[in-house]
Amino acid sequence: MHHKKEYTRSDLSRIAAMVMKEHGLEPDFSGDVHDQLSLLNAPGEDHDPHIQDLTELLWCSLDNDDSQDLDQLTACSDIGNGKHKIFIAIADVDALVKKASPIDQHAKLNTASVYTSARIFPMLPEKLSTNLTSLNLNETRLALVTEIIVGQHGEMIGSTIYRATVRNKAKLAYDAVSAWIERKESMPAAIACVPGMDKQIEMQDSVAQQLREKRYSAGSLHLQIFQPKAIFEGERIIGIAEQIQNRGRQLIEEIMIATNESTARFLLNKGIPSLRRVVRSPERWLRIVELAKRYGESLPDEADSRALSEFLAKQNHLDPIRFPDLSLVVVKLMGPGEYVLEQPGSTPIGHFGLAVQDYMHSTAPNRRYPDLITLRMIKQALNNAASPYDHQELHALAIHCTTQEDAIRKVERRVRKSEAALFLEPYIGKDFDGIITGVTPNYGWVRIFNPPAEGMLLKLPRDCVIGNKLRVKLVSTDVDLGHINFMIA
């Protein structure tokens, strides 16, 4: 047997950069960007007297263990009668990154940070996104703050948006906070060392769970997509882990969805056209109805997110092992999210998956370009100034952001396959437990559980059905192409 090349993390970075270029994305920053960057050496400043000082609030950031690009902070207060006020601070990236500057041009080309396990391709240079425009621990930063009043049943009573300076008091990570909320682990040190932060997190968690319940009762969809992530130790790949949906992630997800709705309504009420995030009512609804029938469930003939939500929740409960595969089929039938220009007064398309009418992306301007566009529009609207973007420009940006998002999804999926191929290379000839996730006339697709990975199943037996559990043998891998091939054991 000839000796195969030993692949490392650097090879995966190289593969990722190559795949980005193939999909019309730019992996590296230009000389112009570096020139502009060398002039930026302090966080944004603004002496506008309307900017409030909220540095004393008990702000915290909650993100992945390894996240350094902090876009948002949250805080909460009990205002009596079962009501709460939640505060969400969004990094004022526009304070340093002006429209049409070289850094902005790069961000506009890629439209988002691209996260692969081997290398992150940040939308903004890390000197900004993880430092000068990031809401870092114990640093005073400019932010856009949304205040939302939430009733005792998770209903949003009102919201307001203004500019403020903020200061992050606790940098927290999802998994550790979740384990503490669920009383599985002791309190993280970052919470313990800030008086009152424990009550803060418990209050935010309880408001988030109220918002969540309200959202699901309105018909928001329960979905769980399979997204494994490679783990490295230096240059060596040492494992593949799956991201677990937990209370910490839910806390941020719910509060950010509420913020995105509030932002969309704010621009709508001011009569300003905006870049909405929509998921259309599914044209292939009847195929979703057929899908449910195979599970012995009947859905109405007209698209109905609440009925679909109940079906999904039930399936997740009955068969959690196959639920990620069902989720993926439903997501494909629903069609992807997209960005559209929406005019005040027109009928909103809405977000079918979240069961909301007014929705946009506004909470992550360090890592998503639509959010930066929205941030600029709100800042101008707060000053009653003309929008920095005209209709034509917004319409073109909506199409461009949708196209690039699709490209990024393809890049991330393709690189995940190369990562899995690299990790599995030493296990050629070994057997694994898996489940069939797809069938074509000549071959199938199989997802193995441990490590979590997907590959092609060669020589399909006649009686193969999606959802069948089976034992497979790993026969070959190709890191460059991201191929993993199995046979029935």
Residue, then its C-alpha position, 0 to 999 in steps of 0.5 A: m500500500h502506498h503511503k498517503k499524505e499526512y493531512t493537518r489543520s493547515d491543509l484544511s485551511r488551504i482547502a477551505a480557502m480554495v473552496m471559498k474562491e470557487h464559490g465567489l468568496e474572498p478568503d483574504f483581505s486586500g492591501d487597501v483593507h490593511d492600509q485602512l486598518s493601520l489607521l484604526n487604533a482605538p474603539g469608536e468614539d462619538h460625543d453626541p449628547h443623546i448617547q446614554d451612559l449604560t456602562e453601569l448595567l449588569w451586561c453580559s455576553l453569552d456565546n460559544d466557548d471560543s467566540q471572540d467576536l462579541d456582537q451583543l450584550t444582554a441585561c434584564s430588570d424586573i418591572g413588577n406585575g410579572k413584566h420584565k424589561i430586557f436590554i440588548a446592546i449591539a456593537d456599533v460597528d459603523a462607528l469605525v467601519k464607514k460605508a464604501s470604505p475598503i473594509d466595508q467593501h470586503a464585508k459587502l463582498n462576502t456578506a458574512s464571516v465564514y466559520t470552518s473548524a480549521r480557520i475562520f474567515p472573518m467578515l471584518p479583520e480581527k483587529l476590529s471584530t474581536n477587539l475594537t468593534s467587539l463588546n469585550l469584557n470590561e471595555t467601554r464601547l458604543a452600542l445600539v440598545t433595544e429595550i423590550i418590555v415583555g409581559q408575563h406570558g412572553e408577549m412583547i408589550g413595547s420596545t424602543i431603540y437608542r444609542a448608548t455606551v455599554r460595558n461587558k461585565a461577564k464573558l460567558a459561554y453557552d455550555a457552562v451557563s446551561a449546565w449551571i441553569e439546569r443545576k448540573e454543574s456549579m456556577p461559572a466563575a465569571i458569574a460568581c465574581v460579579p455580584g447580582m449576575d446570577k440573578q441576572i442570568e436566571m431572570q434572562d433565562s426565565v424571560a427567554q423561556q416565556l418568549r420561547e413558549k409564546r413563539y412555539s404556541a404561535g407556530s414557530l418550527h421545532l427544527q434540529i439540524f445536524q452540524p458537527k464541528a471538528i476539534f483540533e489540538g494544534e495541527r492535529i484533528i482529535g475529534i468531531a463534536e455535535q453542537i447541543q441545543n441547550r438553555g444557554r443557546q435558547l436564552i440568546e436565540e429567543i432574545m435575539i429573535a425578539t430584538n430582530e422583530s423590534t428592529a423591523r417594527f421600528l423601521l416600519n413605524k418610521g416608514i423606512p423600507s428595510l432589508r427583511r429576512v424572510v422564509r416564504s410560505p412553502e410552495r411545496w407545502l403539499r410535499i410536506v403534507e405527503l411527508a407527514k402522511r408517511y408518519g401517519e399524521s395529517l396536515p391541512d391543505e393550506a400552509d400552516s406553520r402551527a400544524l407543522s410545528e406540532f407535527l415536528a415537536k411530536q416526531n422529535h419526542l417520538d424519535p429523536i435519533r431520526f429527527p435531524d434527518l426529518s428536520l433537514v427534509v422539511v428545511k429543504l421543502m420549505g426553501p431557504g431564508e432570503y433577504v428582501l427589500e420590504q416597503p412599508g405599507s406592502t403586505p409583509i412576506g413574513h418568516f414562516g419558520l419563526a411564525v412572525q410577520d416582521y423580521m430582519h437580521s440586526t444583532a450581529p454586525n461584526r459577522r453579518y453584513p445585513d445587520l451592519i446595513t440595518l445598524r446604519m439605517i437605524k442610526q440615521a433614522l434616530n437622527n431623522a436623517a435620510s437613509p444611507y441606502d436607496h431603494q435600488e441599492l437595498h434591492a441589489l444588496a438583498i439579492h447579493c446577500t441571499t446569493q452569498e449566504d447560499a455560497i457560504r452554506k455550501v462552503e461550510r458544508r463542503v469543508r465539514k466533509s473534508e474535516a470528517a474525511l480527515f478524522l476518519e482516515p485512520y479508521i478505514g476498515k472499521d465498522f460503525d452504527g449508522i442510519i440511512t439518510g438518502v437513497t438514489p438508484n445506485y447508492g445511498w447516504v448514511r449518517i454514522f453516530n459516533p463520530p457524527a459524520e455523513g458519507m456515501l453508501l456504495k452498493l445499496p441493498r434492494d430493501c434499503v429505506i431511509g431511516n433504516k439503522l444498519r452497520v457499515k464499514l468505512v472503505s475509503t476517504d478523500v480529504d481534498l474532495g471531502h469524500i467518505n465511502f461506506m459499504i454494508a458491514 
